Amino acid sequence: MRSNKYTSTTCNPGRILRPIIAILLLTTLLPAQSGLPALSDKPLPPVAKLLIDFIKINTSNPPGNEDQIGQFLAPIFKQAGFEVDIIQTPQKGKSHFIARLRGNGTKKPILLAGHADVVGVEREKWSVDPFAGVIKDGYVIGRGAIDVKGGLAVFAQAVLDIAAKKIPLDRDIILLSEADEEGGLYNTGWLAERHWEKIDCEFSLNEGGWIVKEDNSNKVRYVSISTADKSSLNIVIRAKGTSTHSSMPLADNAIFRLSRALAKVGAYDTKPKLNDSTKKFFLTLGEVSEEPLKTHFKNLVLSGDPEKVKAADKAISQNVLLHSIMRNTIAPVFLNAGFRGNVIPGSAEATINFRTIPGTTVGELIDELQTVINDPMVEVLSAPMRLSAAPMTPEQEKAMEAAAARRAAPIPESPLTTELYQALARHAKLTYPEALVTPYLFQAGTDAYAWRSRGVPVYGIYPYPITAEDLTRMHGNDERVPIDSLVSGLKMITNLLLDVAGHQPLPK
């Protein structure tokens, strides 16, 4: 076990804005670096301190209580010269924090967004307190370290550093700390409908793509920048039978019928469905992979031979992330059957959550499942999105319906030709010269639709290199992010902002 390279200190929110210590002093162009920085025996960097402060504020959703993050950030950003708004939602304790650093207005703003809420934890399965922001073995450990308080800390520290240097800007830089992530009632879709003028921009950075490094070294293999997200939709499988006394079971038992239907769905896998970003991503992976994967990636994208495509799919799908990226995925999330211990129910249903490739319709999925199940006593129906099995209030149902309506229209993929994408790709390469840079279809959903649906390009990046093992901890136990990675990611994002928003663009 490696010793901790960093000195653990108690985080004091009032000290976040003290003069930027020498480790992160900005010049007109922060130095590019190969791999990750070596910071042995250095004080804990401000970006790591900020992440620790975020982790210590428990924003597990439900209920979220994201307002705590906004109240923590407001005095810091006001002191730094930002215009600050806290947008309250109808739910007590849930708000959006917006900080704007003014430029001269000759160009439209750039926006950096990250959700303040996190998923819950199984405390007994963590080796440390998940809300203490523990420093161990060069990592910050805590819920949200990767998803996405780490990203929010990098974004926030970058704009604070730029403000501290009083660098002239052509664009406003907007930082948004959001409530309710992508699936909640009062998320960015709600915010955009009511306060669009506060978050309108030319383009935006959000969570999404990965900076992946090798498990046993600091070498970064690739940087993926997400240009589109998979969508989330629910379908209900409902089996019908005869309701009767449990002492006299009949052959058409609804629960057994549902079980047989689910067994068929569980044994079924959807076919690969590659969009342009996924094709580019897989071809890039082929360049950094050893045989036989190198050939499999090429065959999956370029070969017209069904047998080669099938073999490639089988090999690549051993990786659960890659399996998810290239197809519509199927996951049962809720079961509902029965109401008394002595009654066989007349129906039983399961809710299936699909994460879909852009362009997929709910009608296609219903037809696909009906074909797989092939039982006239089983219905396949579209269902509203739900984050919990608990009953919703009428207000919540109405808000959820509105959120679903917002997502119903096709959402365009963000183009690779914008100034922001080109600059992000360039600074990713400058920061990690050995890495390949590629567009990417994010395997889950984000709140980027609030902008993409209005024609505003959004690009996703978790701005810190992590290993595949680190990635497995996301939403899991002992979630963590390397401190070195936070520092290198901060330099990449700061240089990007100076390049895109600064009055004097950085030299190409």
C-alpha positions as CSV (number, residue, x, y, z in Angstrom):
1,M,0.0,0.0,0.0
2,R,1.5,3.4,-1.0
3,S,2.0,6.1,1.6
4,N,-0.2,9.2,1.3
5,K,1.7,11.8,-0.8
6,Y,-0.4,14.6,0.6
7,T,-0.7,16.2,3.9
8,S,-4.3,15.9,5.1
9,T,-5.7,19.2,6.4
10,T,-9.0,20.3,7.8
11,C,-10.9,22.2,5.1
12,N,-12.0,25.7,6.0
13,P,-14.5,27.2,3.5
14,G,-13.3,30.7,4.3
15,R,-9.8,29.8,3.1
16,I,-10.8,28.7,-0.4
17,L,-10.3,32.2,-1.7
18,R,-7.0,32.9,-0.2
19,P,-4.3,33.7,-2.8
20,I,-3.8,30.8,-5.1
21,I,-0.8,28.9,-3.8
22,A,2.2,28.4,-6.0
23,I,1.3,24.9,-7.0
24,L,-1.6,26.3,-9.2
25,L,-0.4,29.8,-10.1
26,L,-1.7,30.7,-13.6
27,T,0.4,32.1,-16.3
28,T,-1.0,33.1,-19.7
29,L,-0.6,29.5,-20.7
30,L,-0.4,26.9,-18.0
31,P,2.3,24.3,-18.9
32,A,1.2,21.2,-20.8
33,Q,2.3,18.1,-19.1
34,S,2.8,14.5,-20.1
35,G,0.8,12.1,-17.9
36,L,0.0,13.3,-14.4
37,P,1.9,15.6,-12.1
38,A,4.1,14.4,-9.3
39,L,3.2,16.4,-6.2
40,S,5.1,14.6,-3.4
41,D,5.2,16.4,-0.1
42,K,3.1,19.3,-1.5
43,P,0.2,20.8,0.5
44,L,-3.2,19.6,-0.5
45,P,-4.2,21.5,-3.6
46,P,-7.2,23.9,-3.4
47,V,-9.2,21.9,-5.9
48,A,-8.9,18.8,-3.7
49,K,-9.9,20.9,-0.6
50,L,-12.9,22.2,-2.5
51,L,-14.0,18.6,-3.4
52,I,-13.6,17.6,0.3
53,D,-15.9,20.5,1.3
54,F,-18.5,19.3,-1.3
55,I,-18.4,15.7,-0.1
56,K,-18.9,16.8,3.5
57,I,-22.2,18.4,2.5
58,N,-24.5,15.4,2.2
59,T,-26.7,15.9,-0.8
60,S,-27.9,12.3,-1.3
61,N,-31.0,12.4,-3.4
62,P,-33.7,11.9,-2.3
63,P,-34.1,14.5,-0.8
64,G,-31.0,16.2,-2.3
65,N,-30.8,19.4,-0.2
66,E,-28.7,20.9,-2.9
67,D,-29.3,24.3,-1.5
68,Q,-26.5,23.6,1.0
69,I,-24.0,23.6,-1.8
70,G,-25.3,26.9,-3.1
71,Q,-25.3,28.5,0.3
72,F,-21.7,27.3,0.8
73,L,-20.6,28.7,-2.6
74,A,-22.4,32.0,-2.6
75,P,-20.1,34.0,-0.4
76,I,-17.0,32.5,-2.0
77,F,-18.1,33.5,-5.5
78,K,-19.5,36.9,-4.4
79,Q,-16.1,37.8,-2.9
80,A,-14.4,36.7,-6.1
81,G,-16.4,39.2,-8.1
82,F,-19.1,36.9,-9.6
83,E,-22.8,37.8,-10.0
84,V,-24.6,35.1,-8.0
85,D,-28.2,33.8,-8.2
86,I,-29.8,31.0,-6.2
87,I,-32.9,29.8,-7.9
88,Q,-35.3,28.1,-5.4
89,T,-37.5,25.3,-6.6
90,P,-40.9,24.4,-5.2
91,Q,-39.2,21.8,-3.0
92,K,-37.7,23.1,0.2
93,G,-34.0,22.8,0.3
94,K,-33.6,22.2,-3.4
95,S,-32.1,25.0,-5.5
96,H,-29.9,25.8,-8.4
97,F,-26.7,27.9,-7.9
98,I,-25.6,30.2,-10.7
99,A,-22.4,32.3,-10.7
100,R,-21.5,34.5,-13.7
101,L,-18.0,36.0,-14.3
102,R,-18.6,38.9,-16.7
103,G,-16.6,39.4,-19.9
104,N,-16.9,42.2,-22.3
105,G,-19.9,40.6,-24.1
106,T,-18.4,40.4,-27.6
107,K,-19.1,36.7,-27.6
108,K,-21.9,34.6,-26.1
109,P,-21.2,33.0,-22.7
110,I,-19.7,29.6,-22.0
111,L,-21.4,27.5,-19.3
112,L,-20.0,24.9,-17.0
113,A,-22.5,22.7,-15.3
114,G,-22.5,19.9,-12.7
115,H,-25.2,18.4,-10.5
116,A,-24.8,18.9,-6.8
117,D,-26.8,15.9,-5.7
118,V,-25.4,12.4,-5.3
119,V,-26.8,8.9,-5.0
120,G,-27.2,7.3,-1.6
121,V,-24.8,4.9,0.0
122,E,-24.7,1.6,1.8
123,R,-22.6,2.9,4.7
124,E,-21.8,-0.5,6.1
125,K,-20.0,-1.4,2.9
126,W,-17.7,1.6,2.9
127,S,-14.3,1.4,4.5
128,V,-14.5,5.1,5.4
129,D,-17.2,7.6,6.2
130,P,-18.6,8.4,2.7
131,F,-19.3,12.0,3.7
132,A,-16.1,12.8,5.4
133,G,-13.9,13.5,2.4
134,V,-11.1,11.2,3.5
135,I,-7.6,11.5,2.0
136,K,-6.0,8.1,1.6
137,D,-3.2,6.8,-0.7
138,G,-3.3,9.9,-2.9
139,Y,-7.1,9.8,-3.4
140,V,-10.1,11.8,-2.2
141,I,-12.6,9.2,-1.1
142,G,-16.3,10.0,-0.7
143,R,-19.7,9.9,-2.3
144,G,-19.7,12.0,-5.4
145,A,-15.9,12.1,-5.8
146,I,-16.3,11.0,-9.5
147,D,-20.0,11.6,-10.0
148,V,-19.8,14.5,-10.2
149,K,-18.7,16.6,-7.2
150,G,-15.1,16.1,-8.5
151,G,-16.1,17.7,-11.8
152,L,-17.9,20.5,-10.1
153,A,-14.9,21.2,-7.9
154,V,-12.6,21.3,-11.0
155,F,-15.0,23.6,-12.9
156,A,-15.5,25.9,-9.8
157,Q,-11.7,26.1,-9.0
158,A,-10.9,26.9,-12.7
159,V,-13.2,29.9,-12.8
160,L,-12.2,31.1,-9.4
161,D,-8.5,31.0,-10.5
162,I,-9.3,32.9,-13.6
163,A,-11.2,35.5,-11.6
164,A,-8.3,35.8,-9.1
165,K,-6.0,36.6,-12.0
166,K,-8.4,39.2,-13.3
167,I,-7.9,38.0,-16.9
168,P,-9.9,40.0,-19.5
169,L,-12.7,37.9,-21.1
170,D,-14.6,38.2,-24.3
171,R,-17.3,35.8,-22.9
172,D,-19.1,35.6,-19.6
173,I,-18.2,32.3,-17.9
174,I,-21.2,30.8,-16.1
175,L,-20.9,28.1,-13.4
176,L,-24.1,26.2,-12.6
177,S,-24.4,23.8,-9.7
178,E,-27.7,22.0,-10.3
179,A,-30.4,20.3,-8.4
180,D,-32.0,16.9,-9.3
181,E,-29.6,15.7,-11.9
182,E,-31.3,14.5,-15.1
183,G,-34.2,12.5,-13.8
184,G,-35.6,14.7,-11.0
185,L,-38.6,17.0,-11.0
186,Y,-36.8,20.3,-10.7
187,N,-33.7,19.7,-12.8
188,T,-32.2,21.8,-15.6
189,G,-35.3,21.2,-17.7
190,W,-37.4,23.0,-15.0
191,L,-34.7,25.7,-14.7
192,A,-34.5,26.3,-18.4
193,E,-38.2,26.7,-18.8
194,R,-38.3,29.4,-16.1
195,H,-34.9,31.1,-16.2
196,W,-33.4,30.4,-19.6
197,E,-31.8,33.9,-19.7
198,K,-29.6,33.0,-16.8
199,I,-28.1,29.9,-18.4
200,D,-28.3,30.7,-22.1
201,C,-24.9,30.3,-23.7
202,E,-23.1,29.5,-27.0
203,F,-21.9,26.1,-25.7
204,S,-21.5,24.2,-22.5
205,L,-19.4,21.7,-20.6
206,N,-21.1,19.0,-18.5
207,E,-20.4,15.5,-17.2
208,G,-20.0,12.7,-19.7
209,G,-16.8,11.5,-21.4
210,W,-13.9,9.7,-19.7
211,I,-10.2,10.3,-19.3
212,V,-9.0,6.7,-19.0
213,K,-5.5,5.7,-17.7
214,E,-3.9,2.4,-17.4
215,D,-4.3,0.6,-14.1
216,N,-0.7,0.3,-13.2
217,S,0.7,3.5,-14.6
218,N,-0.1,7.2,-15.1
219,K,-0.3,6.8,-18.8
220,V,-3.6,8.1,-20.2
221,R,-4.9,5.8,-23.0
222,Y,-7.6,8.0,-24.3
223,V,-9.8,11.0,-23.7
224,S,-13.4,10.6,-24.8
225,I,-15.6,13.7,-25.1
226,S,-19.3,12.9,-25.1
227,T,-21.4,14.6,-27.8
228,A,-24.7,12.8,-27.1
229,D,-26.3,10.9,-24.3
230,K,-28.4,7.7,-24.3
231,S,-32.0,8.4,-23.3
232,S,-33.9,6.7,-20.5
233,L,-37.4,5.4,-20.9
234,N,-39.6,2.9,-19.0
235,I,-41.7,0.0,-20.4
236,V,-44.1,-2.1,-18.3
237,I,-44.5,-5.8,-18.9
238,R,-47.9,-6.8,-17.5
239,A,-49.0,-10.4,-17.3
240,K,-52.7,-11.3,-16.8
241,G,-54.3,-14.3,-15.1
242,T,-57.2,-15.3,-12.9
243,S,-57.6,-13.8,-9.5
244,T,-58.6,-16.5,-7.0
245,H,-58.0,-18.0,-3.5
246,S,-54.4,-19.0,-2.9
247,S,-55.6,-22.4,-1.8
248,M,-56.8,-23.2,-5.3
249,P,-54.0,-22.1,-7.8
250,L,-54.9,-22.2,-11.5
251,A,-52.6,-22.7,-14.4
252,D,-52.9,-19.1,-15.6
253,N,-51.1,-17.6,-12.6
254,A,-50.1,-14.1,-13.5
255,I,-46.9,-14.1,-11.4
256,F,-45.6,-17.3,-13.0
257,R,-46.5,-15.9,-16.4
258,L,-44.6,-12.7,-15.7
259,S,-41.7,-14.8,-14.5
260,R,-41.6,-16.7,-17.8
261,A,-41.8,-13.5,-19.7
262,L,-38.9,-11.9,-17.7
263,A,-36.8,-15.1,-18.2
264,K,-37.1,-14.6,-22.0
265,V,-36.2,-11.0,-21.8
266,G,-33.3,-11.8,-19.5
267,A,-31.9,-14.2,-22.0
268,Y,-32.2,-11.7,-24.8
269,D,-29.7,-9.1,-25.9
270,T,-30.5,-6.2,-28.3
271,K,-28.4,-5.9,-31.4
272,P,-25.5,-3.4,-31.8
273,K,-26.6,0.0,-33.1
274,L,-23.6,2.3,-33.8
275,N,-23.9,6.0,-34.4
276,D,-21.1,8.1,-35.8
277,S,-19.6,9.0,-32.4
278,T,-19.6,5.4,-31.3
279,K,-17.9,4.3,-34.6
280,K,-15.1,6.9,-34.1
281,F,-14.8,5.9,-30.4
282,F,-14.4,2.2,-31.2
283,L,-11.9,2.8,-34.0
284,T,-9.9,4.9,-31.5
285,L,-10.0,2.1,-29.0
286,G,-8.8,-0.2,-31.7
287,E,-5.7,2.0,-32.0
288,V,-4.8,1.6,-28.3
289,S,-5.8,-2.0,-27.9
290,E,-3.8,-5.2,-28.3
291,E,-4.9,-8.1,-30.6
292,P,-7.4,-9.6,-30.9
293,L,-9.4,-6.7,-29.7
294,K,-7.7,-4.4,-32.2
295,T,-9.2,-6.4,-35.0
296,H,-12.6,-6.9,-33.3
297,F,-13.1,-3.1,-33.0
298,K,-12.3,-2.7,-36.6
299,N,-14.6,-5.5,-37.7
300,L,-17.5,-4.3,-35.6
301,V,-17.4,-0.9,-37.3
302,L,-16.1,-1.6,-40.8
303,S,-16.8,-5.2,-41.6
304,G,-20.0,-6.2,-43.5
305,D,-19.4,-9.9,-42.6
306,P,-22.2,-11.0,-40.1
307,E,-20.0,-13.6,-38.6
308,K,-17.1,-11.2,-38.0
309,V,-19.5,-8.7,-36.5
310,K,-21.0,-11.3,-34.3
311,A,-17.6,-12.5,-33.0
312,A,-16.5,-8.8,-32.5
313,D,-19.7,-8.1,-30.5
314,K,-19.2,-11.1,-28.3
315,A,-15.6,-10.2,-27.5
316,I,-16.1,-6.5,-27.0
317,S,-19.3,-7.0,-24.9
318,Q,-17.2,-8.7,-22.2
319,N,-16.6,-5.1,-21.1
320,V,-19.9,-4.0,-19.5
321,L,-19.3,-0.3,-20.4
322,L,-18.6,-1.0,-24.1
323,H,-21.6,-3.5,-24.2
324,S,-23.8,-0.7,-23.0
325,I,-22.5,2.0,-25.4
326,M,-23.3,0.1,-28.6
327,R,-26.9,-1.0,-27.9
328,N,-30.2,-0.3,-26.2
329,T,-29.9,-1.9,-22.8
330,I,-32.6,-3.6,-20.8
331,A,-32.8,-3.5,-17.0
332,P,-35.7,-4.5,-14.8
333,V,-36.1,-1.9,-12.0
334,F,-39.5,-2.5,-10.3
335,L,-41.8,-5.4,-9.6
336,N,-45.4,-5.1,-8.6
337,A,-47.8,-8.1,-7.8
338,G,-50.3,-9.1,-5.2
339,F,-52.0,-7.3,-2.2
340,R,-52.9,-10.2,0.2
341,G,-51.2,-13.3,1.4
342,N,-54.3,-15.5,0.6
343,V,-55.1,-14.1,-2.9
344,I,-53.5,-15.0,-6.2
345,P,-53.5,-11.7,-8.0
346,G,-55.1,-11.3,-11.4
347,S,-52.1,-9.3,-12.8
348,A,-48.4,-8.9,-12.2
349,E,-46.1,-6.3,-13.8
350,A,-42.4,-5.4,-14.1
351,T,-41.0,-2.1,-15.1
352,I,-38.1,-2.2,-17.5
353,N,-35.7,0.7,-17.9
354,F,-34.2,1.1,-21.3
355,R,-31.2,3.2,-22.0
356,T,-31.5,3.9,-25.7
357,I,-29.4,4.9,-28.6
358,P,-30.5,8.3,-30.0
359,G,-33.2,7.8,-32.7
360,T,-34.8,4.8,-31.0
361,T,-38.5,5.1,-30.5
362,V,-40.6,3.6,-27.7
363,G,-42.8,1.8,-30.4
364,E,-39.7,0.0,-31.7
365,L,-38.9,-1.3,-28.2
366,I,-42.5,-2.4,-27.5
367,D,-42.5,-4.3,-30.8
368,E,-39.2,-5.9,-29.9
369,L,-40.2,-7.1,-26.5
370,Q,-43.6,-8.4,-27.7
371,T,-41.7,-10.5,-30.3
372,V,-39.3,-11.8,-27.6
373,I,-42.1,-12.6,-25.1
374,N,-44.5,-14.0,-27.6
375,D,-47.4,-14.4,-25.2
376,P,-50.9,-12.9,-25.9
377,M,-51.6,-12.8,-22.1
378,V,-48.7,-10.4,-21.6
379,E,-49.0,-6.8,-22.4
380,V,-46.0,-4.5,-23.2
381,L,-46.8,-0.8,-22.5
382,S,-45.1,2.5,-22.4
383,A,-44.7,3.8,-18.8
384,P,-43.9,7.1,-17.1
385,M,-40.4,7.5,-15.7
386,R,-40.1,6.9,-12.0
387,L,-37.1,7.3,-9.7
388,S,-38.8,5.5,-6.8
389,A,-41.4,2.8,-6.2
390,A,-43.1,5.1,-3.7
391,P,-46.4,6.7,-4.8
392,M,-46.0,10.2,-6.2
393,T,-48.2,13.2,-5.3
394,P,-50.4,14.7,-8.0
395,E,-47.9,17.6,-8.3
396,Q,-45.0,15.2,-8.7
397,E,-46.8,13.2,-11.3
398,K,-47.5,16.4,-13.2
399,A,-43.9,17.5,-13.0
400,M,-42.7,14.0,-14.2
401,E,-45.1,14.1,-17.1
402,A,-43.7,17.6,-18.0
403,A,-40.2,16.3,-17.8
404,A,-41.0,13.3,-20.1
405,A,-42.6,15.7,-22.6
406,R,-39.5,17.8,-22.7
407,R,-37.4,14.7,-23.6
408,A,-39.8,13.4,-26.2
409,A,-38.5,15.4,-29.1
410,P,-35.3,14.1,-30.8
411,I,-32.2,15.8,-29.4
412,P,-29.4,16.6,-31.8
413,E,-25.9,15.4,-31.3
414,S,-23.4,18.2,-30.6
415,P,-21.2,18.8,-33.6
416,L,-17.4,18.4,-33.7
417,T,-16.9,21.7,-35.5
418,T,-17.5,24.2,-32.7
419,E,-14.8,26.3,-31.1
420,L,-15.4,24.5,-27.7
421,Y,-15.1,21.0,-29.0
422,Q,-12.0,21.8,-31.0
423,A,-10.4,23.6,-28.0
424,L,-11.2,20.8,-25.6
425,A,-9.8,18.2,-27.9
426,R,-6.7,20.3,-28.4
427,H,-6.1,20.9,-24.7
428,A,-6.8,17.3,-23.8
429,K,-4.0,16.4,-26.2
430,L,-1.7,19.1,-24.8
431,T,-2.3,17.9,-21.2
432,Y,-2.1,14.2,-22.0
433,P,0.2,14.0,-25.1
434,E,0.2,10.2,-25.2
435,A,-3.6,9.9,-25.3
436,L,-5.9,9.7,-28.3
437,V,-8.9,12.0,-28.3
438,T,-12.3,10.8,-29.6
439,P,-16.0,11.8,-29.5
440,Y,-18.2,9.5,-27.5
441,L,-21.8,8.5,-26.9
442,F,-22.3,8.7,-23.1
443,Q,-23.8,5.4,-21.9
444,A,-26.2,7.0,-19.5
445,G,-28.2,10.2,-19.4
446,T,-27.3,13.7,-18.3
447,D,-29.1,17.0,-18.0
448,A,-27.5,18.2,-21.2
449,Y,-30.9,17.9,-23.0
450,A,-32.0,21.2,-21.5
451,W,-29.4,22.9,-23.8
452,R,-29.1,20.4,-26.6
453,S,-32.9,20.5,-27.2
454,R,-32.6,24.2,-27.7
455,G,-29.8,23.9,-30.2
456,V,-27.0,24.7,-27.8
457,P,-24.0,22.2,-28.1
458,V,-23.0,20.4,-24.9
459,Y,-19.8,18.4,-24.5
460,G,-19.3,16.0,-21.6
461,I,-16.1,15.3,-19.7
462,Y,-15.3,14.0,-16.3
463,P,-12.1,16.1,-16.0
464,Y,-9.8,13.8,-14.3
465,P,-7.9,10.6,-15.4
466,I,-9.2,7.5,-13.7
467,T,-8.6,3.8,-14.1
468,A,-11.2,1.1,-15.0
469,E,-11.0,0.0,-11.3
470,D,-11.8,3.6,-10.2
471,L,-14.7,3.6,-12.6
472,T,-16.3,0.6,-11.0
473,R,-16.6,2.5,-7.7
474,M,-18.9,5.2,-9.3
475,H,-22.3,4.8,-7.6
476,G,-20.6,2.0,-5.6
477,N,-18.6,1.8,-2.5
478,D,-15.4,3.8,-1.6
479,E,-15.9,6.1,-4.6
480,R,-12.7,7.9,-5.2
481,V,-10.7,10.2,-7.5
482,P,-6.9,10.7,-7.6
483,I,-5.7,14.1,-6.3
484,D,-3.1,14.1,-9.1
485,S,-5.9,13.7,-11.6
486,L,-7.9,16.6,-10.1
487,V,-4.8,18.8,-10.6
488,S,-4.1,17.8,-14.2
489,G,-7.8,18.1,-15.0
490,L,-7.9,21.6,-13.5
491,K,-5.0,22.7,-15.7
492,M,-6.8,21.3,-18.8
493,I,-10.1,23.0,-18.0
494,T,-8.4,26.3,-17.1
495,N,-6.4,26.4,-20.3
496,L,-9.5,25.6,-22.2
497,L,-11.5,28.4,-20.7
498,L,-8.6,30.9,-21.3
499,D,-8.5,29.8,-24.9
500,V,-12.2,30.0,-25.6
501,A,-13.3,32.9,-23.3
502,G,-10.1,34.9,-22.9
503,H,-9.7,38.3,-24.7
504,Q,-6.3,37.1,-25.8
505,P,-6.7,33.5,-27.0
506,L,-3.9,31.1,-26.2
507,P,-1.4,30.4,-29.0
508,K,-2.3,27.3,-31.1
